Structure formats: C-alpha cells, structure tokens
Amino acid sequence: MSHIKKKYLLSMVLVYCMTFTGINAQINQGQLHSMIIKDETLIAPGIGASSTVIDMSEQEVLLIKGNPFEKTQQVQHDLFKDVLKIQSEITVPFHYLYTYRNPLTIIGLYTGRVSFIIIWGSYGVLIDGVRLSKGIMAIVFNYGNEGMKVLKDADGSIYMYPSKGIAFIDEKSDDTVDGVIIFKGSSNQ
C-alpha cells in the first residue's frame, strides 16, 4: 500500500473515531465565571446567570449589578420548600432576596453569598448553545431525561436537573420557558 493511501486511511479512521468520542472545548472555571459576568444572557447550570455567579459575595453583586430594585427583609427560608412549595432533595437556603429588572432577576443571598439566581422569561442562552426561547422540549432534548425531575401542579411544571444545578419553570405547561433557577448542583455540593 502506498504511503499516501496509508495516510488517507489513517486520517479517515481518526475522523471516524472522533465522531464517537466527541471533541469538547474545555473552559476553566475562571474563564467561565468571567464569561457569565460579562454576558448577561449566558446561563451556566450550577454556576451562574445574569452576570451573577453562585457563591459570589454580596459586595461583588452590588459592584457588578448595582443596587437592587428591591431587597427583602432578612428571613431564614429554603427556596424549594418554603417559596416554591415543592419537595426536593436539594436545599437552597437564603436570608434575603435582591430583585433586579430588565431582565427580571431574583438573587437569593445566604450568609452574604449568592445561593441561587432566578431569571424570569425566556431571555438567554444556555452555555450548551440552546436558546431558552426554543422551549422546554429543546432543553430536554439537549440534557436528556437522566436525572431530570418533573414537578407538576395545577398551575404548571418545573423541570429540574438537581445534579446540574438548574431548573426550568413552565407556568402553563405549554412548552414555554417562563423562568430559570440556577443553584449549586447536588454533584457540586
């Protein structure tokens, strides 16, 4: 077999194998945090959204986002149990909330650090490249069913991926993303 044929065959085998192994760009944690802070539309499960990162200090939030439109009084609550009234193996405690407009964002702070971020509306794009405006089914297609919990009631549904640190709110169960919750995933705790 000629030298050129061997190179061609080897390159074809490599291309064939790459499709099964996948090539993913590796972004270190510092770069990802910087990307989220600079791009208000970027959403990274378990890490951050709306220019805010999980575990960011209250002072950093105020420096980046400015003073909130509203700040609640200090309380001791859990997001899922006390606010959303759903049973979850994940606890997301908070002492107070900051509310920002455009987009409507709620940031939960616990001991002076961000414990969760809620973005209302279908504004934004997941770090995987899926736009929230594409709907719940596009997100489920991207993330799959493994580890997903669907919580339904008369008012709507919440599609939660506890290990990833993200949940999607569909208020009317009409395949529309009405909100996104970012929290520290169970695999990150």
C-alpha positions as CSV (number, residue, x, y, z in Angstrom):
1,M,0.0,0.0,0.0
2,S,1.4,3.4,-0.9
3,H,2.4,6.0,1.7
4,I,-0.4,8.3,0.6
5,K,-3.1,5.6,0.9
6,K,-1.9,4.8,4.4
7,K,-2.1,8.5,5.4
8,Y,-5.5,8.8,3.9
9,L,-6.8,5.6,5.6
10,L,-5.3,6.7,8.9
11,S,-7.0,10.1,8.7
12,M,-10.3,8.5,7.8
13,V,-10.1,6.3,10.9
14,L,-9.3,9.3,13.1
15,V,-12.2,11.3,11.7
16,Y,-14.5,8.3,12.3
17,C,-13.3,7.8,15.9
18,M,-13.6,11.5,16.7
19,T,-17.4,11.4,16.0
20,F,-17.8,8.8,18.7
21,T,-15.5,10.3,21.3
22,G,-16.7,13.9,20.8
23,I,-14.5,17.0,21.0
24,N,-15.5,19.4,23.7
25,A,-13.8,22.7,24.3
26,Q,-12.5,22.8,27.8
27,I,-13.1,26.1,29.6
28,N,-11.6,26.6,33.0
29,Q,-13.7,27.8,35.9
30,G,-12.2,31.3,36.0
31,Q,-12.9,31.8,32.3
32,L,-16.5,30.6,32.7
33,H,-17.1,32.9,35.6
34,S,-15.7,35.8,33.6
35,M,-17.9,34.9,30.6
36,I,-21.0,34.8,32.8
37,I,-20.2,38.2,34.4
38,K,-19.6,39.9,31.0
39,D,-22.6,38.3,29.2
40,E,-25.9,38.8,30.9
41,T,-27.6,36.4,28.5
42,L,-25.3,33.5,29.3
43,I,-26.7,30.7,31.6
44,A,-24.4,28.0,33.0
45,P,-26.1,25.3,35.1
46,G,-24.9,25.2,38.7
47,I,-22.5,28.1,38.0
48,G,-24.4,31.3,37.2
49,A,-26.5,33.6,35.0
50,S,-27.5,37.2,34.5
51,S,-23.9,38.5,35.3
52,T,-24.0,36.7,38.7
53,V,-22.1,33.6,39.8
54,I,-23.1,31.1,42.6
55,D,-21.1,31.9,45.8
56,M,-20.4,35.4,44.6
57,S,-20.2,37.8,47.6
58,E,-22.9,40.4,48.1
59,Q,-20.4,43.2,47.6
60,E,-19.5,41.7,44.2
61,V,-23.1,41.5,43.2
62,L,-23.6,45.2,44.1
63,L,-20.5,46.2,42.2
64,I,-21.5,44.4,39.0
65,K,-25.3,44.8,39.0
66,G,-25.7,47.9,41.1
67,N,-28.3,48.5,43.8
68,P,-31.3,46.2,43.6
69,F,-34.8,47.5,42.7
70,E,-35.9,45.7,45.9
71,K,-34.3,43.9,48.8
72,T,-36.4,41.8,51.2
73,Q,-36.1,41.7,54.9
74,Q,-33.8,39.1,56.4
75,V,-35.5,35.7,57.0
76,Q,-34.4,32.0,57.1
77,H,-36.0,30.1,54.2
78,D,-35.4,27.4,51.7
79,L,-36.2,28.2,48.0
80,F,-37.9,24.9,47.1
81,K,-39.6,24.1,50.4
82,D,-40.8,27.5,51.6
83,V,-41.2,29.6,48.4
84,L,-42.0,27.1,45.6
85,K,-43.7,24.7,48.0
86,I,-42.1,21.6,46.4
87,Q,-40.3,18.6,47.9
88,S,-36.7,18.4,46.8
89,E,-33.6,16.5,47.9
90,I,-31.8,19.8,47.3
91,T,-31.9,22.5,49.9
92,V,-31.3,26.1,48.8
93,P,-31.3,28.3,51.8
94,F,-31.4,32.1,51.7
95,H,-31.6,35.0,54.2
96,Y,-32.9,37.7,51.8
97,L,-33.5,38.4,48.1
98,Y,-32.4,41.1,45.7
99,T,-34.7,41.9,42.8
100,Y,-33.4,43.4,39.6
101,R,-35.3,44.5,36.4
102,N,-34.6,44.0,32.7
103,P,-34.5,41.1,32.8
104,L,-36.4,40.4,35.9
105,T,-33.8,38.6,38.1
106,I,-34.1,37.4,41.7
107,I,-30.9,36.7,43.6
108,G,-31.0,34.7,46.8
109,L,-28.3,35.5,49.3
110,Y,-27.3,33.3,52.2
111,T,-24.6,34.4,54.7
112,G,-23.6,37.2,52.4
113,R,-23.1,35.0,49.3
114,V,-25.3,34.1,46.3
115,S,-27.1,30.8,46.8
116,F,-29.4,30.9,43.8
117,I,-30.4,33.0,40.8
118,I,-33.8,33.1,39.1
119,I,-34.3,34.7,35.7
120,W,-37.9,35.3,34.6
121,G,-38.7,35.0,30.9
122,S,-37.2,33.1,28.0
123,Y,-34.3,35.6,27.8
124,G,-30.9,34.0,27.5
125,V,-28.9,31.1,26.1
126,L,-27.5,28.0,27.9
127,I,-23.7,27.5,27.8
128,D,-24.5,24.5,25.6
129,G,-25.9,26.9,22.9
130,V,-29.6,26.2,23.5
131,R,-31.8,29.3,23.5
132,L,-34.5,29.4,26.2
133,S,-36.9,30.8,23.6
134,K,-36.8,27.4,21.9
135,G,-38.8,25.9,24.7
136,I,-38.7,23.2,27.3
137,M,-38.6,20.3,24.8
138,A,-35.4,21.7,23.2
139,I,-33.8,21.8,26.6
140,V,-34.9,18.3,27.5
141,F,-33.6,17.1,24.1
142,N,-30.3,18.7,24.9
143,Y,-29.9,17.5,28.5
144,G,-31.9,14.2,28.3
145,N,-34.2,12.6,30.8
146,E,-31.5,11.1,33.1
147,G,-31.6,12.7,36.5
148,M,-34.5,15.0,35.5
149,K,-37.4,15.5,37.9
150,V,-40.7,16.9,36.7
151,L,-42.8,18.6,39.3
152,K,-46.3,19.4,38.1
153,D,-49.3,21.0,39.7
154,A,-52.5,22.7,38.5
155,D,-50.5,25.9,37.7
156,G,-47.6,24.5,35.7
157,S,-44.4,22.4,35.7
158,I,-40.9,22.7,36.9
159,Y,-38.2,20.6,35.1
160,M,-35.4,20.2,37.5
161,Y,-31.9,18.7,37.0
162,P,-30.6,18.6,40.6
163,S,-27.2,17.3,39.8
164,K,-26.6,20.0,37.2
165,G,-27.9,22.8,39.4
166,I,-30.7,24.1,37.1
167,A,-34.5,24.1,36.9
168,F,-36.8,25.4,34.2
169,I,-40.2,26.9,35.1
170,D,-43.1,26.3,32.7
171,E,-46.0,28.2,34.3
172,K,-48.8,26.9,32.0
173,S,-47.2,23.6,30.9
174,D,-47.2,24.9,27.3
175,D,-43.5,24.1,26.4
176,T,-42.5,27.7,27.2
177,V,-39.6,28.6,29.5
178,D,-41.1,31.1,31.8
179,G,-38.1,31.1,34.2
180,V,-34.8,29.5,35.1
181,I,-33.4,28.7,38.5
182,I,-29.6,28.3,38.9
183,F,-28.3,26.8,42.1
184,K,-25.4,24.7,43.3
185,G,-25.9,21.2,41.8
186,S,-26.0,18.2,44.0
187,S,-22.9,16.9,42.3
188,N,-21.1,20.2,43.3
189,Q,-22.1,20.2,47.0
